[in-house]
Amino acid sequence: MEQHAKSEPGTGGASGAAPIDSRSVLPTHRDHYYAGGWQRPLAGGYFELTSPGSGESLGRAADGSVADVDAAVASARKAFPGWRDTAPLERAKALRRFAAIVRENARDLAMLDALDCGNPVRAMVGDAEIAAAQIDFFAGLVTEMKGDSIPMGPGRMNVTIREPLGVVARIIPFNHPFMFAAGKSAAPLAAGNTIVLKPPEQAPLSALRLAELVDGLFPPGVFNVVTGGGRDTGVALVAHPAIAKVALIGSVAAGRAVLRSAADTIKPVLLELGGKNALIAFADADPAAVAEAMIAGMNFAWCGQSCGSCSRAFLHAAIHDRVLDEVRSRIGAFRPGRPDDWETTMGAIINRTQHERIVSYIESAKSEGAALVCGGGVPAAPGLAGGLYIEPTVFAGVTPDMKIAREEIFGPVLAVFKWDDEAAMLRDVNAVEVGLTCSIWTNDLNAALRTAHAAEAGYVWVNEVSRHFLGAPFGGIKQSGLGREECLEELLAFTQEKNIHVRFAS
């Protein structure tokens, strides 16, 4: 099953379908979900939610405390033996129903995330399909948690078996809230673990709606959601001694914090962290195809808020100028607009703090001498008043010492480098502390494979960009994370191996 992390204008949604009343998609429940029901916050607190596309209030959600985390984890721990002992094919049956529920509600869930996280609704329909595909994928792998037999000679048998870990914590980022909440629950549940989900404080509503939709599908305590308006909820979850494993998608800084906290209880972690990813174009590459890849690879639909975005483009001097001309002519397909409008091709920035941070990077690029190719401003259209928008922005003449060349911006800012020395270019590509993805454009097989081996990244495309493929392991090297997802290895990562040795009675 091929996944598309990108969105192209005019695709990904059914604009001819009946319009959705955006407010009708909001979840009814705003409390925590655990023990098979809705639970008011034990500390009594709630936090406010604001739509980044309009600045309008989306109401409140429960602010999780240590006591809430304790209660949710206790619920998951109590449910674990029963779910662990459920026959694998019965777990798969529940997961397939889970996937069907996601598909049945795809358009409503897309609208909900558009309101809550700012991504355009048309593109978000694809997120629901990706989540459903991941759930189906892991449902199909439940019988692949196999052990081995080890020869021991006459009178003895030695085998290994795989068992689930226990209670798993999944901490979800704000850029694809529903896709990750649903899709990343699949592997732990398929393996027989119970789960406590911590959705992003910036956009928790789709996880709450997910809990409403699957209420009653799993035994009480198998699937749990605890929301929080700050760091405390996640910190309490990671540190909890009854959490058997923590899986995080987030920033490098968040990953470091999780690793430090997990060390106290020596629990394993699965981390998919940030990237400062490179797109490399050789002299023989088609300038139009490269320009299209640069725009698609930046995930401008999500305002560049994607860890896999190729935010650095290294263009060979022979095609550099022609590629930039193509970029100028094509980038207009992405224009910031209201996320809840089905015609919008580029959404809003998640919150004001991140908006100000991105603007500061744009100003630093200008002050350090980068040449603005296009964008760089905040749209002034009256229909966007109250929202958090930034134009798709491209800088050329970028050098490795510039701030936009070294730091992950997590915004719609693409840095372009010109190169003619392959060794020097590869040094610059690999000079950052992260290594998630890389996209290589050439018709020379030797150059493609040579560069793929040299690039310090965990996931490399050749003449492709942004796409994920179920079964192909996705993950980073260096400080871009630990472990692999979207493959059998992800399922096995939520199991532990046990050895059983038997000496036959004489």
CORBEL-V217009 format. One record per backbone hydrogen bond with DSSP energy under -1.0 kcal/mol. CO is the residue of the C=O (numbers start at 1). NH is the residue of the N-H. If there is no record, write none. Layout:
BEGIN
CO;NH
CO;NH
END
This chain:
BEGIN
1;470
3;468
8;11
14;17
21;24
22;25
23;26
30;62
32;39
33;225
34;37
37;34
39;32
41;44
45;63
47;61
49;58
51;55
52;388
56;51
59;49
61;47
65;69
66;70
67;71
68;72
69;73
70;74
71;75
72;76
73;77
74;78
75;79
76;80
79;83
80;84
81;85
87;90
87;91
88;92
89;93
90;94
91;95
92;96
93;97
94;98
95;99
96;100
97;101
98;102
99;103
100;104
101;105
103;106
105;109
106;110
107;111
108;112
109;113
110;114
111;115
112;116
113;117
118;348
120;124
121;125
124;128
125;129
126;130
127;131
128;132
129;133
130;134
131;135
132;136
133;137
134;138
135;139
136;140
141;144
144;146
148;160
153;156
155;504
157;502
158;150
159;500
161;498
163;496
166;194
167;244
168;196
169;247
170;198
171;249
176;180
177;181
178;182
179;183
180;184
182;185
185;189
186;190
187;191
188;193
189;192
194;168
195;224
196;170
197;226
198;172
204;208
205;209
206;210
207;211
208;212
209;213
210;214
214;217
219;222
222;195
224;197
225;33
227;64
231;235
232;236
233;237
234;238
235;239
240;243
245;169
246;270
247;171
248;272
251;255
252;256
253;257
254;258
255;259
256;260
257;261
258;262
259;263
261;264
262;267
268;246
270;248
271;482
272;250
277;312
278;439
279;314
280;441
281;316
282;285
286;290
287;291
288;292
289;293
290;294
291;295
292;296
293;297
296;299
297;310
299;302
299;304
300;303
301;347
302;305
304;306
306;309
309;311
311;415
312;279
313;417
314;281
315;419
316;319
316;320
319;323
320;324
321;325
322;326
323;327
324;328
325;329
326;330
327;331
330;333
331;334
338;341
339;121
341;344
346;337
351;355
352;356
353;357
354;358
355;359
356;360
357;361
358;362
359;363
360;364
361;365
362;366
363;367
364;368
365;370
366;369
371;396
374;394
377;391
381;384
382;385
384;387
388;349
393;414
394;373
394;374
395;416
396;371
399;402
402;405
403;407
411;413
412;393
414;395
415;313
416;398
417;315
419;317
421;425
422;426
423;427
424;428
425;429
426;430
428;431
433;479
435;477
436;459
438;461
439;280
440;463
441;282
444;448
445;449
446;450
447;451
448;452
449;453
450;454
451;455
455;457
459;438
461;440
468;3
469;472
474;485
477;480
480;273
482;271
485;474
486;471
487;490
487;491
488;492
489;493
491;494
492;495
494;165
496;163
498;161
500;159
502;157
END
